[in-house]
């Protein structure tokens, strides 16, 4: 399907690679111009995978432009509300409007409960929860001002409905996003703005690179019976980023015009055991 977002503008965080890039390109392919934000730089201590780079963000821009759409990029941290607000204001001034929001940026650290430091916990909450709140707060006034309604997708996780072993801080953060989705959906509904959450399972992105799998294997070994959590009903046991983008495009589209405060799992049926 094409043209679902013609004439609209989307704001995507964590857009340099992985799921965020897939969302930006998919929305552009269906007609949207894009505001793309990513830290594209160092991540907090304890994150075991390599960070995105400015070159990754530039590649996202090229891919969006290849769809014959406009894109503005910004290297920024979702923890910085003032900076994000300034970027969104600049983007709306240049592109004329804002309709769609995908709060996708987040981090993940596999750690057993007694390895998590106060700083690890704080960093996870600040990026995965405060960062999502900041994204909505920076964007919602512009969507409201447009007077045309709109739609938002907040990226939670399998861990936001169930739980992810050896990631207490991550599980906590993603449950918070699930609750935040309901709360924003309730208050923004009077403006015709729908808010839903996406709950991916395993996705083949750079988040699985670096030392991520080694860390998962190490923490699994601390309590092997928990390692079966997240086993899928179907194969393969992971999705491609484009499959997440399919779900996000649906939730943002008019096909989902009566869906809000919903929590869509795209996880192959991942189970507790």
KAPENOR-V630849 format. One line per field, one symbol per residue. ss: DSSP state (2 for helix, 1 for strand, 0 for the rest). phi: phi as a letter, one per 20 degrees, with the letter a starting at -180 (. if undefined). psi: psi as a letter, one per 40 degrees, with the letter a starting at -180 (. if undefined). A space follows every 10 residues. Layout:
BEGIN
ss = ???
phi = ???
psi = ???
END
This chain:
BEGIN
ss = 0000000011 1110000222 2222222220 0011111100 0000000000 0002222222 2222200000 1111100000 2222222222 2222200001 1110000000 0000000222 2222222222 2222222222 2222220001 1111100222 0000000222 2222222222 2222222222 2011111111 0010022200 0222222222 2002222200 0000000010 2222222222 2202220000 0011110000 000
phi = .cnfdgndcd dcdmefalff fgfffffffe oeecdccbfl agdfgofedf ffcgfffffg ffffffemce bddbebdffd ffffffffff fffeenabcc ccedfacbcf bfgeefegfg ffffffefdf ffggffffeg gfffffmdmr bccdeeagfe ddadfmbfff ggffffffff gfffgfeegf emdeccddcf efcfcffeel egfffffffg ffagfffffn fefcdfebde gffffgffgf feeffdfddb mdceeccmng dfc
psi = hiedfheihi hhifedabdd ddddddddde eiihhhhidf aiiihdheii iiiddddddd dddddeefii hhihhiheeg dddddddddd ddddeeihdi hhgdiiihhh iideehiddd ddddddddcd dddddddddd ddddddeeaa iihhhbidee dbihifgddd dddddddddd dddddddede efhihiihgi bhhgiedeab eddddddddd eegddedehe hidiiieiii dddddddddd deiedfefhi fighhgeefh id.
END
